[in-house]
Amino acid sequence: MAIKSYKPTTAGRRGMTVTDYSCLSKVAPEKSLLEPLKKKSGRNSYGRITVRHRGGGNRNKYRVIDFKRNKIGMNATVMTLEVIFLLVLGHLRFVIFVLVRF
């Protein structure tokens, strides 16, 4: 992935660089690797609303990832390269996801 640097048109743009995701896939993700993610809507374990203004919004999906990666010695074909943004301990991380077919 390349790094895109902006021209200094404003003070905030000066020295600004971002990751260029143009080499990644622009197709929809594989449906068999997505699961619905249940919303909490600001409710605690008793079902009572404890945090206000938490409701509605788009449906979220959870991407099923094989973190064990124990598929050694199997023939596979790379289908797409996708990026997944993960929230880990309050920090936004991204992972390049490789979709393969066995």
N, C-alpha and C positions, 0 to 999 in steps of 0.2 A: 504494500500500500504506500502511496506517495503522500507527501505532506504538502498541503496547499498553503501558500503564503499570500497574504493580501497586500495590496498597495496601500501606502499610508494616506488614504483620503481623509481620515479624521484622526484625532489623537488616540482614540480607542482602537482603531485598526492598525496603527503603527506597530510593527513587529508581531502581528497576530498570525498564528499558524494553526491549522486544523488538519485532521486526518482526512484524506480523500478516499471515499468509499466507492468510487466509480468501478473498481474491479470486482465488486461483490454483486451477487445476484439481485435482480429487481423483481423476481417472480414471487408469488405468494408462498409462504412456508408449507412444508409437507404436513398434510392434515393428520396423518397417522402419528405424528410426533408431537401433537398439541393436545393438551388436556385443559378443561375449564378450571379457572382459578376462582374459588368462592370468595365473595366479598364479605367483610366484617361489618361494614356500615356504622362504625363507631360503637359497636355493642361489646359488652364484656361477656364472661362465661355464663352469666345469669340471663342474658338476652336483653338487658336494659341499655338504653342509649347513654353512654358516658361521655362521648365526644360529639359535639354538635357539628352540623354542616358537613357530614360525611355520607353522601348518598348519591345514587345515580351514576352517571359516567358511562364510558364504554365498557364492554365486556373484555376482561383480561384473560389471556391464555398462558398456560405454563408449558414451556418447552421441555420435553422429556430428553435428557442427555445421558448417555452411557458414560459415566465417569470412570468406571472400572477399566474400560478399553482392553478387554481380554480376548480380542479377536485376532490372535496372532496366527499367521500362516494361511489366512483365508483370502481368496481373490475377491477384489471389490473394485467398483468403478465410482469415481467422484462425480456426483451429479451437480451440486451447486456449492458455492461458498456464501455463507450468510453471516451477519454479525448479530450477536445477542448482547443486549445490555443487561447487566446484573447489578442489583443493589446489594453490596456486601459490606456489612457493618457500617451502614450509613454513607458509604462511598460508592459512586457509580463506576463500575468496571465494565469492560466489554470483552467478549470472547468471539474469536472467529470460529464459526461452526461449519464443519465440513459434512455435507450430506452425501453418504455413500450408499450404493446398492450392492448387496452380496449376491 
